């Protein structure tokens, strides 16, 4: 092989060695829950605001705890949509299935109407701990009308994934989001 041909081959091999594999994309999934009828005076429409996220979570990559005071960001494992929008969409779907007779819409969608209640969620921690379980720590507020009183609650959930594989961690995160939806649904029944 001629010298220019070898150089082209070497450059092609180097270029292929430097390319990274396509990332794997993940999504959270709705989780079925207890669908109970609403009390007669319960609200019929709920606006779910885009969930607030701790800054370290507000990124396309999946974040895990890496040990004491460390985070691990897996560049090849990403969320399929912005994480806050993903959480809001799945929460709305979970709430709709748990609250027959109530319309739940998100501020990220195209529906705008005056809702009976507003739901706000602030997620302070959400992901797999170095020791294994998925932790979800959130503050939730439900407010009736524009100036109505707020009902607030802190929620801390732990869900053990089947394995440390990302697929199983994401499934455990979906389960935790389902449990958070159960807590919010109960707040909405009492609103």
C-alpha positions as CSV (number, residue, x, y, z in Angstrom):
1,X,0.0,0.0,0.0
2,X,1.4,3.4,-0.9
3,X,2.2,5.9,1.8
4,X,-0.7,8.3,1.0
5,X,-3.1,5.2,1.1
6,X,-1.7,4.1,4.5
7,X,-2.1,7.6,5.9
8,X,-5.8,7.7,4.7
9,X,-6.4,4.3,6.3
10,X,-4.8,5.4,9.6
11,X,-6.8,8.7,9.6
12,X,-10.1,6.7,8.9
13,X,-9.3,4.3,11.7
14,X,-8.5,7.1,14.1
15,X,-11.7,9.0,13.2
16,X,-13.8,5.9,13.7
17,X,-12.1,5.2,17.1
18,X,-12.9,8.8,18.2
19,X,-16.6,8.6,17.5
20,X,-18.8,7.8,20.5
21,X,-21.7,5.4,20.3
22,X,-25.2,6.8,20.0
23,X,-26.7,7.6,23.4
24,X,-29.5,5.4,24.9
25,X,-32.7,7.4,25.5
26,X,-35.0,6.6,28.4
27,X,-38.5,7.8,29.5
28,X,-40.5,7.5,32.6
29,X,-43.8,5.6,32.3
30,X,-47.2,6.0,33.9
31,X,-48.0,3.6,36.7
32,X,-51.5,2.4,37.4
33,X,-53.0,3.4,40.8
34,X,-56.1,3.3,42.8
35,X,-58.9,5.0,40.8
36,X,-61.5,6.2,43.3
37,X,-64.5,8.5,42.6
38,X,-64.2,12.1,43.6
39,X,-66.2,13.4,46.6
40,X,-69.1,15.6,45.5
41,X,-67.4,18.9,46.4
42,X,-64.0,18.0,44.9
43,X,-62.5,20.1,42.1
44,X,-63.1,19.0,38.5
45,X,-60.2,20.6,36.8
46,X,-56.6,20.7,37.9
47,X,-53.7,22.7,36.4
48,X,-50.3,20.9,37.0
49,X,-47.5,23.5,36.8
50,X,-44.2,22.4,35.3
51,X,-42.4,20.7,38.2
52,X,-39.5,22.6,39.7
53,X,-36.2,20.7,39.6
54,X,-33.0,20.8,41.7
55,X,-30.4,22.3,39.3
56,X,-28.4,19.1,39.1
57,X,-31.4,17.2,37.7
58,X,-32.3,19.8,35.0
59,X,-30.2,18.3,32.3
60,X,-30.7,15.8,29.5
61,X,-28.3,13.2,31.0
62,X,-29.4,10.7,33.7
63,X,-27.8,11.6,37.0
64,X,-26.9,9.1,39.7
65,X,-25.2,9.4,43.1
66,X,-21.5,8.4,42.8
67,X,-20.6,8.1,46.4
68,X,-20.1,10.6,49.2
69,X,-20.8,14.1,47.9
70,X,-20.5,13.0,44.3
71,X,-22.8,12.8,41.3
72,X,-22.2,10.6,38.3
73,X,-23.6,11.9,34.9
74,X,-23.8,9.2,32.3
75,X,-23.2,10.9,29.0
76,X,-24.4,8.0,27.0
77,X,-27.7,7.7,28.9
78,X,-30.2,10.5,28.4
79,X,-33.8,11.4,28.9
80,X,-36.0,11.4,25.8
81,X,-37.4,14.8,26.5
82,X,-36.6,17.7,29.0
83,X,-36.8,16.1,32.4
84,X,-39.2,18.6,34.0
85,X,-41.6,18.2,31.0
86,X,-41.3,14.4,31.3
87,X,-42.1,14.4,35.0
88,X,-45.1,16.7,34.4
89,X,-46.5,14.7,31.6
90,X,-46.3,11.4,33.5
91,X,-47.7,13.0,36.7
92,X,-50.7,14.3,34.7
93,X,-51.3,10.9,33.2
94,X,-51.0,9.2,36.6
95,X,-53.4,11.7,38.2
96,X,-56.0,11.4,35.4
97,X,-56.1,7.7,35.9
98,X,-56.4,8.0,39.7
99,X,-59.1,10.7,39.7
100,X,-61.9,9.7,37.3
101,X,-64.1,12.8,36.6
102,X,-61.2,15.3,37.0
103,X,-59.4,16.9,34.0
104,X,-55.7,17.3,34.7
105,X,-53.7,19.4,32.3
106,X,-50.1,20.7,32.4
107,X,-48.9,24.2,31.7
108,X,-46.5,22.7,29.2
109,X,-49.4,21.7,27.0
110,X,-51.6,23.9,24.8
111,X,-54.7,23.9,27.0
112,X,-55.4,27.1,28.9
113,X,-58.5,27.4,31.1
114,X,-59.3,28.5,34.6
115,X,-58.7,25.5,36.7
116,X,-60.5,24.7,40.0
117,X,-57.1,23.9,41.6
118,X,-53.4,24.4,40.9
119,X,-50.8,21.8,41.7
120,X,-47.2,22.7,42.2
121,X,-44.4,20.2,42.7
122,X,-40.8,21.0,43.6
123,X,-38.5,18.0,43.2
124,X,-35.4,18.4,45.4
125,X,-34.0,14.9,44.9
126,X,-34.8,12.2,42.4
127,X,-32.5,9.4,41.4
128,X,-30.6,6.3,42.4
129,X,-28.5,6.5,45.5
130,X,-25.0,5.0,45.5
131,X,-26.3,2.3,48.0
132,X,-29.1,1.3,45.5
133,X,-32.6,2.7,46.2
134,X,-34.2,5.5,44.2
135,X,-35.0,8.5,46.4
136,X,-37.7,11.0,45.5
137,X,-37.9,14.0,47.8
138,X,-40.5,16.6,46.8
139,X,-42.6,19.5,48.1
140,X,-46.2,19.6,46.9
141,X,-48.7,22.4,47.1
142,X,-52.4,22.3,46.0
143,X,-54.2,25.6,45.9
144,X,-57.9,26.0,45.3
145,X,-58.7,29.0,42.9
146,X,-56.4,32.0,42.5
147,X,-56.4,33.1,46.1
148,X,-57.6,30.0,47.9
149,X,-55.7,28.4,50.7
150,X,-52.9,26.1,49.9
151,X,-52.5,22.6,51.2
152,X,-48.8,21.6,51.4
153,X,-46.9,18.5,52.0
154,X,-43.4,17.1,51.9
155,X,-43.0,13.6,50.4
156,X,-40.0,11.3,50.7
157,X,-40.1,8.0,48.9
158,X,-37.7,5.1,48.5
159,X,-38.0,2.5,45.8
160,X,-35.5,-0.3,45.4
161,X,-34.7,-1.1,41.7
162,X,-34.5,-4.8,40.7
163,X,-30.9,-4.3,39.5
164,X,-28.5,-1.3,39.2
165,X,-29.0,-1.3,35.4
166,X,-30.4,2.0,34.1
167,X,-33.5,0.3,32.7
168,X,-34.4,-0.9,36.2
169,X,-33.5,2.3,37.9
170,X,-35.8,4.2,35.5
171,X,-38.6,1.7,36.2
172,X,-38.1,2.3,40.0
173,X,-38.2,6.1,39.3
174,X,-41.6,5.5,37.5
175,X,-42.8,3.6,40.5
176,X,-41.8,6.4,42.8
177,X,-43.5,8.9,40.6
178,X,-46.6,6.7,40.8
179,X,-46.4,6.8,44.6
180,X,-46.0,10.6,44.5
181,X,-49.1,10.7,42.3
182,X,-51.0,8.7,44.9
183,X,-50.1,11.4,47.5
184,X,-51.1,14.2,45.2
185,X,-54.4,12.5,44.3
186,X,-55.3,12.2,48.0
187,X,-54.5,16.0,48.4
188,X,-56.8,16.8,45.4
189,X,-59.7,14.7,46.9
190,X,-59.4,16.8,50.1
191,X,-59.0,20.2,48.3
